[in-house]
Amino acid sequence: MAVRNALLPSGQRIVELMNDAGEPVAAVNTYLRHLAARNCSPNTLVAYAHDLQHLWRFLAQQHLDWREVKVWHTVEFLGLSEIAQDSAVTPSAVDSGGAGHRRPADGPTGRDDRQQDPRRGLVIL
């Protein structure tokens, strides 16, 4: 699965999610076109495409169609995303809603010096 980010000769930017067979993922691409029509930043389109790429990979691993997603699938996906973010994305980038920035694996002391942000916890009632 890949994100295609192309600039047409007309100057229009196209951001699409392609499946493993190289075919467009219709549901995702319809949404990305909607965002483009609302004049979202190209960086926003690319960030959303990558986020949806992670979701589509999760759905494929779970053998789910996007129309079959239930609340507990979302919780599981968010839990897996939290683990991935802890290993690769700075908390400030996640809190700001950005696509995130890669961080060094270890701080200056040779270990992970980040503090857990309590606002990132998930509470299930």
Secondary structure, 3 states (H helix, E strand, C coil): CEEEEEECCCCCEEEEEECCCCCECHHHHHHHHHHHHCCCCHHHHHHHHHHHHHHHHHHHHCCCCHHHCCHHHHHHHHHHHHHHHHHHECHHHHHCCCCCCECCCCCCCCCCCCCCCHHHCCCCC
